[in-house]
Amino acid sequence: MTDIYASTILALAQTAGRTGSISPTDAARAVAAALAPDDGPDAWHRYLPPIRRAADLLARDGQIEILRKGRPVDPIGVKGVIRLRAAAPTDS
């Protein structure tokens, strides 16, 4: 997956590092700034659903973790307030 939603999540999560996390809102704002800079400060709202879908796919693929109340959760069916964190490196 290399669309703007996934790449934005991955870039922001990498910047936050393993000890930090990002909000899906952070990613939606970044996408809105890139795709619709003249649409006003609330343009990010329309990008939040595709950001959450991309986060779900990235988590299922093991590239990020979805956190709820600071703990990793199964991405299937997660609802409510979440944060996103870069996945721990795997030993191959």
C-alpha positions in Angstrom: 0.0 0.0 0.0 1.6 3.2 -1.1 -1.2 5.7 -1.3 -1.0 9.1 0.4 -2.9 8.0 3.4 -0.7 5.1 4.2 2.5 7.0 3.4 1.5 9.9 5.6 0.7 7.6 8.5 4.0 5.7 8.2 6.0 9.0 7.9 4.4 10.5 10.9 4.6 7.3 13.0 8.3 6.9 12.1 8.9 10.5 13.2 7.2 9.9 16.5 9.3 6.8 17.0 8.5 3.7 19.1 8.0 5.7 22.3 5.6 8.1 20.7 2.3 7.9 18.8 0.2 10.0 16.5 -3.5 10.7 16.3 -5.4 9.9 13.1 -6.3 13.5 13.1 -2.6 14.4 12.8 -2.4 12.4 9.6 -5.7 13.7 8.3 -4.5 17.3 8.8 -1.2 16.5 7.0 -3.1 15.0 4.0 -5.5 18.0 3.9 -2.5 20.3 3.9 -1.0 18.4 0.9 -4.2 17.8 -1.1 -6.4 20.7 -0.3 -4.4 23.6 1.2 -6.9 26.2 0.1 -10.0 24.4 1.5 -9.8 26.0 4.9 -8.9 24.7 8.4 -11.7 22.1 8.6 -10.8 20.3 5.4 -9.1 17.5 7.3 -12.4 16.1 8.5 -13.1 14.6 5.0 -9.8 12.7 5.1 -10.3 11.1 8.5 -12.3 8.1 7.3 -9.7 7.1 4.6 -7.0 7.6 7.2 -8.7 5.2 9.6 -9.1 2.7 6.8 -5.4 3.0 5.9 -4.4 2.6 9.5 -6.5 -0.6 9.8 -4.8 -2.1 6.8 -1.3 -1.0 7.9 -2.0 -2.5 11.4 -3.2 -5.8 9.9 0.0 -5.8 7.8 2.1 -5.3 10.9 3.5 -2.0 9.8 1.9 0.0 12.7 0.1 -0.6 15.9 -3.3 0.8 16.8 -3.4 1.9 20.4 -6.4 2.3 22.6 -5.8 3.8 26.1 -2.1 3.4 25.5 -2.2 -0.3 24.7 -2.0 -2.1 21.3 -5.4 -3.5 20.2 -6.6 -5.8 17.5 -7.4 -3.6 14.5 -10.5 -5.6 13.6 -13.5 -3.7 14.8 -11.6 -1.1 16.9 -13.8 1.9 17.6 -13.4 5.1 19.6 -10.4 7.2 20.2 -7.2 5.6 18.9 -3.6 6.5 18.4 -1.1 5.0 15.9 2.5 3.9 16.6 5.2 2.5 14.4 5.4 -1.3 14.8 8.3 -2.9 16.6 11.0 -4.1 14.3 10.9 -7.8 13.7 14.0 -10.0 13.7 14.1 -11.8 10.3 
